[in-house]
């Protein structure tokens, strides 16, 4: 029973941080380098910024930006050139538009 409780705590603890994002100041601090593209068709991931942390999804493009690096699951650095990015994102206006266009890069945000 004790192992089950510990396992569930770890599972739900990681789930609540699934897409919590912190934008770092230096590339060396990042988990993933991100480039924001001008057109949706160029993106690997379409991102919707949610208003509340409870709205984040499980790697489905719904991001909540946290104020402290220690609270983030992923630390991103926004690069100036597409060629330096690990993933290309496009910010969408509606939650239903969020999601992966290139599933080959999905592992970068786990």
Residue pairs with C-beta under 8 A, 6 or more apart in sequence:
14 73
15 58
16 53
16 56
17 71
17 72
17 73
18 56
18 57
18 58
18 59
18 73
19 56
19 57
19 58
19 59
19 60
19 61
19 62
19 63
19 64
19 73
19 74
19 109
20 53
20 56
20 63
20 64
20 65
20 66
20 71
20 72
20 73
20 74
21 63
21 64
21 65
21 66
21 72
21 73
21 74
21 75
21 76
22 65
22 66
22 68
22 69
22 71
22 72
22 74
22 75
22 76
23 65
23 75
23 76
23 77
23 78
24 30
24 69
24 75
24 76
24 77
26 77
27 33
27 77
27 79
29 69
29 75
29 77
30 75
30 76
30 77
31 74
31 75
31 76
32 74
32 75
32 76
32 77
32 86
32 87
32 108
32 109
33 76
33 77
33 79
33 84
33 85
33 86
33 87
34 76
34 77
34 78
34 79
34 85
34 86
34 87
34 88
34 89
35 78
35 79
35 80
35 81
35 82
35 84
35 85
35 87
35 88
35 89
36 78
36 88
36 89
36 90
36 91
37 43
37 82
37 88
37 89
37 90
39 90
40 46
40 90
40 92
42 88
42 90
43 88
43 89
43 90
43 101
43 102
44 87
44 88
44 89
44 100
44 101
44 102
44 105
45 61
45 87
45 88
45 89
45 90
45 99
45 100
45 101
45 102
45 105
45 109
46 61
46 89
46 90
46 91
46 92
46 97
46 98
46 99
46 100
46 101
47 61
47 62
47 63
47 89
47 90
47 91
47 92
47 98
48 61
48 62
48 63
48 91
48 92
48 93
48 94
48 95
48 97
48 98
49 63
49 64
49 65
49 91
50 56
50 62
50 63
50 64
50 95
52 64
53 64
53 66
55 62
55 64
55 95
56 62
56 63
56 64
57 98
59 106
59 109
59 110
60 98
60 99
60 100
61 92
61 98
61 99
61 100
62 95
62 98
66 72
69 75
74 109
79 85
82 88
86 105
86 108
87 105
87 108
87 109
92 98
100 106
